[in-house]
Amino acid sequence: MKLSKLGVWAGMDAFTAPEAAAFAKRIEAWGYGALWIPEGMGRNSLVHAAWLLANTTKLVIATGIANIYARDWVAASSAQKALNEQSGGRFLLGLGVSHSPLVEGFRGQHYGKPVETMRAYLEGMKKARYIAPPPPEPPKTVIAALGPKMLALAAEQADGAHSYNVTPEHTEEARKILGPGKLLCPEQMVLAETDPVKARTKARASLAVYMSLPNYFNNWKRLGFTDADFAGGGSDRLVDAIVAWGDDEAIGARLQAHWDVGPDHVCIQALGGVGQPVPKPDEELLKRFAPAA
């Protein structure tokens, strides 16, 4: 699998199934290389990936991320191989350990030590038997990785890393840890708003759900942010670092800042419908940044 330079990260639970298929077709027509879909309290990401793959012809569908607590490693390995066999190698499995409140509170499961749990899961996938027809190539797996230990595991046991809520500085450090030959696919939130007050208000609303999740909180601290940056919904410094807002030139400069430090692929999350329970992406912004434009 060869990922192109730019993809889209989009929550899909605001779409009906036909709407989601139509959206994926538009992303494909606009020339994006991949559509990354999350998994939370809505659709099963692997089930939805099958639907999107069946309704596209060239687009890579990637999970960002499939929660390892949602299925055992045999089910993940089987689905990964089947989806790639069915689509001609267009499915990229992104796995993550999610967050303690979602695993223990929402799913009622014990949240294990992240790196140890992910290591055991990846090792289990490699040992899982599969007797159906294989995909055209060995399928690839990336893992959600923020801290140095999980990034080192991505380098050792996976095909690369998918990072979220990060800065270009994090992307640079991640590439150093991963080394060459491993996929590095950071996500970048983008917002088409040039007024600083309005932009930061919308950005804080989009970041609110992440502010109490320790995996992000701890990573931001590693990036140099302090407790003062987490008060009041996030300081201007934090908000501006995580969400690229402004005109197209300002957003493009942030994407370039990532590309300059060595990722294979950047997936943009175009914030739209901010404040809605399940917002849809800003498709006008996606059209403007489309590789085919």
PyMOL commands that set and color helices and strands:
alter all, ss='L'
color gray80, all
select helices_A, chain A and resi 17-29+45-54+68-70+73-87+100-106+114-127+148-157+168-178+196-210+214-222+227-233+236-242+248-259+283-288
alter helices_A, ss='H'
color red, helices_A
select strands_A, chain A and resi 6-9+34-37+60-63+66-67+91-96+141-144+160-163+183-191+243-245+266-270
alter strands_A, ss='S'
color yellow, strands_A
deselect
rebuild
show_as cartoon
